[in-house]
Amino acid sequence: MSARTTAPTTAPTTAIVLAGRRDGATDPLAREAGVTHKCLVPVAGRPMLLHVIEALAGTARIGEIRVVIEDPAILARLPALRGLIANGRVTGVAAQPNLVDSVLAGADGAAFPLFITTADNVLLSPPAIEEMLASCAAAQADAAVAFARRDSVLAAHPEGQRKFYRFADDSYSNCNSYWLRDPTALKAAETFRTGGQFVKHPLRIVGAFGLLNLIRFRYGIGTLADTFARFSRRFRMTISPVILSDGAVAIDVDHARSRRVAEAVMADRTMLAQAAE
C-alpha cells in the first residue's frame, strides 16, 4: 500500500460528472421524458444534471467541474450552465464507449485530486461533498468510495433504497461518489474496463478481486473496513470507505420510484430551509 504523504487539504479538487448514455442506449426514464439523455430528465422541475452541478459549484473546495457526455454541446443548451461554462468552471468532455475510458477522458489533464460522481446523484449536497473530502484527507487514502449506513438512508426516506451491502458491523449503500488522490490511483479503474462483461464472465471478477475477497463480500464476513483493507492489499494502494452522515446521498435516480423519492426528499429540504429563515 502507498505511503505517500497526503496532498494539501487546500488543493482544489476537480469534479468529474459521468453523464453519458450507458452502452449508447436511451434510458427508459429519458424515453418517458422525451429527452436524449438520462441526465436531462427533470427532477423537481429541473434536469437532474443541474442538481448535481449546483451542489458541486456550491462547494468551496471543488474547482473545475468536468461533465463527461457524448455531445458536450448539450451543456451549452442549458441556460443555467452558460455562466459557469463562460467562466471556465464547467467544461464538457466527450464520453467514451465504456465507463473506464470515460473516467480516463475526464481525468486527462485534470488537476488532482478528483471527485467522481454520476449525473443521477441528485441529492448530493455541498456538506456531503465537504465531509467526503475531509475524510479522504484524514484517511491519507489513495482512493475512496462513499457509503451511507442503512439507518441513515431509511431516515432520509423509508423507500430510499431496498438493497444494501451487509457486513459484520452494519449494512451500507453505495453513494456513487469516489475520490482519487493522484494519477497513479487511476490504475484501480482498469479493473472495470470490461464493464458489464463481468456479468457474462464471472471469472473476471474473481481475477480482479480474488475469490476469498468475493466470498467475504458476498456473505458479509468481516466489517466494511476489513473488506477495504483486503481490497487495498489486492490493489497495492490504500482504498478507504468513507461513511457519509447524510443517507440521502445514497438515493440516486434510476427509475420512476427513486425519482419520486428524490423529489420528496427535495421538498422536505425546501420546507426545512424555509422554516429556518
C-alpha positions in Angstrom: 0.0 0.0 0.0 1.1 3.6 -0.6 3.0 5.5 2.0 2.9 8.8 0.1 2.2 11.9 2.1 -1.3 13.4 1.9 -2.0 16.1 -0.7 -2.6 19.5 0.9 -6.2 19.9 2.0 -6.2 23.4 0.4 -5.6 21.9 -3.1 -8.6 22.4 -5.3 -10.4 19.2 -6.2 -11.6 18.6 -9.8 -15.1 17.1 -10.1 -16.0 14.6 -12.8 -19.7 14.0 -13.5 -20.4 10.9 -15.6 -23.4 11.9 -17.7 -23.1 9.7 -20.8 -25.5 7.1 -22.0 -24.8 3.6 -20.9 -23.9 1.4 -23.9 -25.1 4.2 -26.1 -28.7 3.3 -25.4 -31.5 5.7 -24.4 -32.5 5.2 -20.8 -36.2 4.3 -20.1 -36.6 7.4 -17.9 -35.2 9.6 -20.8 -37.6 8.0 -23.3 -40.5 8.7 -21.0 -39.4 12.3 -20.5 -38.8 12.8 -24.2 -35.1 13.7 -23.8 -31.9 12.2 -25.3 -30.0 11.6 -22.1 -31.0 10.4 -18.6 -29.1 13.4 -17.1 -31.6 15.7 -18.8 -34.7 14.0 -17.2 -36.4 16.6 -15.0 -36.4 16.0 -11.2 -38.4 18.6 -9.2 -38.7 20.6 -12.5 -35.1 20.7 -13.4 -32.7 18.4 -15.4 -31.1 16.1 -12.9 -27.6 17.1 -14.0 -28.3 20.7 -12.8 -28.9 19.5 -9.2 -25.5 17.7 -9.2 -23.6 20.7 -10.7 -25.3 23.1 -8.3 -24.0 21.0 -5.4 -20.5 20.8 -6.8 -20.4 24.5 -7.7 -21.6 25.4 -4.2 -18.6 23.5 -2.6 -15.7 25.8 -1.9 -13.0 23.0 -2.3 -14.3 22.0 -5.7 -12.6 23.7 -8.7 -13.3 22.7 -12.3 -16.3 20.6 -12.9 -15.9 18.3 -15.9 -19.1 16.8 -17.4 -18.5 13.6 -19.4 -21.2 13.3 -22.0 -21.3 12.1 -25.7 -22.1 15.6 -27.0 -20.7 18.4 -24.8 -22.6 20.9 -26.8 -25.7 19.7 -24.9 -24.4 21.6 -21.9 -24.4 25.0 -23.6 -28.1 24.5 -24.4 -28.9 24.5 -20.7 -29.3 28.2 -19.7 -28.4 27.6 -16.1 -25.0 26.4 -17.1 -24.0 29.2 -19.5 -22.4 31.4 -16.9 -20.4 28.5 -15.4 -19.3 27.5 -18.9 -18.3 31.0 -19.8 -16.1 31.4 -16.7 -14.5 28.0 -17.1 -16.0 26.4 -14.0 -17.9 23.8 -16.1 -16.4 22.1 -19.1 -17.7 19.3 -21.3 -15.7 16.2 -22.1 -16.7 13.7 -24.8 -17.8 10.4 -23.3 -16.1 7.2 -24.5 -17.6 3.8 -25.3 -17.0 2.3 -21.9 -17.0 3.6 -18.3 -13.3 3.4 -17.7 -12.3 5.2 -20.8 -14.9 7.9 -19.9 -13.3 8.3 -16.5 -9.8 8.5 -18.1 -11.1 11.1 -20.6 -12.5 13.2 -17.8 -9.2 12.9 -15.8 -7.0 13.7 -18.8 -5.1 16.9 -17.9 -7.2 17.5 -14.8 -5.8 18.8 -11.5 -5.8 16.1 -8.8 -7.4 15.1 -6.5 -10.5 14.0 -8.3 -14.1 13.7 -7.0 -16.1 11.4 -9.3 -19.9 11.1 -9.3 -22.8 10.5 -11.6 -25.4 12.8 -13.1 -28.2 10.9 -11.3 -26.8 11.6 -7.8 -29.3 14.4 -7.4 -29.3 14.5 -3.6 -25.6 15.2 -3.4 -25.1 18.3 -1.3 -22.1 20.7 -0.5 -22.0 19.5 3.1 -21.8 15.8 2.0 -19.0 16.7 -0.5 -17.0 18.6 2.1 -17.5 15.7 4.5 -16.1 13.2 2.0 -13.1 15.4 1.0 -12.2 16.0 4.7 -12.5 12.2 5.4 -10.3 11.3 2.5 -7.6 13.7 3.7 -7.8 12.4 7.2 -7.5 8.8 6.0 -4.5 9.6 3.8 -6.1 7.4 1.2 -5.1 6.9 -2.4 -8.7 6.3 -3.4 -12.0 6.3 -1.5 -15.6 5.1 -2.0 -18.5 6.8 -0.2 -21.2 4.7 1.6 -24.1 5.5 3.9 -25.4 3.3 6.7 -28.8 1.6 6.2 -30.4 3.5 9.1 -29.2 6.8 7.6 -30.6 6.0 4.2 -34.0 5.0 5.6 -34.1 8.0 7.8 -33.8 10.2 4.7 -36.7 8.3 3.2 -38.3 4.9 4.1 -38.2 3.9 0.4 -34.8 5.3 -0.2 -33.1 2.0 -1.0 -34.3 -1.6 -1.0 -30.9 -3.3 -1.3 -27.9 -2.9 1.0 -24.4 -4.4 1.3 -24.4 -6.4 4.6 -21.2 -6.5 6.7 -20.4 -7.7 10.2 -20.7 -4.2 11.6 -23.7 -2.8 9.7 -25.4 -2.7 6.3 -24.5 0.0 3.8 -25.5 1.5 0.4 -23.1 2.9 -2.1 -23.3 6.7 -2.7 -22.0 6.9 -6.3 -19.2 9.1 -5.1 -15.5 8.3 -5.5 -12.2 10.1 -4.8 -8.8 9.6 -6.4 -5.7 11.2 -4.8 -3.4 11.3 -7.9 -3.0 9.8 -11.4 -1.5 6.6 -10.0 -4.8 5.8 -8.4 -6.4 5.6 -11.8 -4.9 2.1 -12.1 -7.7 0.8 -10.0 -10.2 1.9 -12.7 -8.6 -0.5 -15.2 -10.2 -3.4 -13.2 -13.6 -2.2 -14.6 -12.6 -1.7 -18.2 -14.8 -4.7 -19.2 -17.8 -3.1 -17.5 -20.9 -5.1 -17.9 -18.9 -8.0 -19.3 -18.3 -9.0 -15.7 -21.9 -10.4 -15.7 -21.1 -12.6 -18.7 -17.6 -13.6 -17.5 -17.7 -14.0 -13.7 -14.1 -15.3 -13.6 -13.0 -11.7 -14.5 -14.4 -10.5 -11.1 -12.6 -13.3 -9.4 -9.3 -12.4 -11.1 -9.8 -8.7 -10.2 -10.8 -9.0 -6.6 -9.7 -12.5 -5.6 -12.1 -15.4 -4.7 -11.7 -15.1 -1.0 -12.4 -11.4 -1.0 -15.6 -12.0 -3.1 -16.8 -14.7 -0.7 -16.3 -12.5 2.3 -18.0 -9.6 0.5 -21.0 -11.8 -0.6 -21.7 -13.2 2.8 -20.9 -10.1 4.9 -17.9 -11.7 6.6 -15.9 -9.0 8.4 -16.5 -5.3 8.7 -16.6 -2.8 5.8 -13.2 -1.5 6.9 -11.8 -5.1 6.9 -13.1 -5.6 3.4 -11.5 -2.5 2.1 -8.2 -3.3 3.8 -8.2 -6.5 1.8 -9.0 -4.7 -1.4 -6.2 -2.3 -0.6 -3.7 -5.2 -0.3 -5.0 -6.7 -3.5 -4.5 -3.5 -5.5 -1.4 -2.4 -3.6 -2.9 1.0 -2.7 -4.9 2.4 0.1 -8.6 2.3 -0.8 -10.8 3.7 2.0 -14.5 3.5 2.6 -16.0 6.9 3.7 -19.2 6.8 5.6 -21.4 9.8 4.9 -23.8 11.1 7.6 -26.5 12.1 5.1 -28.1 8.9 3.9 -29.9 10.8 1.1 -26.8 10.8 -1.0 -27.3 7.0 -1.5 -30.6 7.7 -3.2 -29.8 8.1 -6.9 -32.5 8.3 -9.7 -32.6 5.1 -11.5 -36.3 4.7 -12.2 -39.7 6.2 -11.6 -39.8 5.1 -7.9 -36.5 6.6 -7.0 -37.3 9.8 -8.9 -40.4 10.2 -6.8 -38.4 9.5 -3.6 -35.8 12.1 -4.6 -38.4 14.7 -5.3 -40.0 14.0 -1.9 -36.6 14.5 -0.1 -36.0 17.7 -2.1 -39.4 19.0 -1.0 -38.6 18.2 2.6 -35.3 20.0 2.3 -37.1 23.1 0.9 -39.6 23.2 3.7 -36.8 22.9 6.4 -34.8 25.7 4.7 -37.9 27.9 4.6 -38.7 27.2 8.2 -35.2 28.1 9.2 -35.4 31.5 7.6 
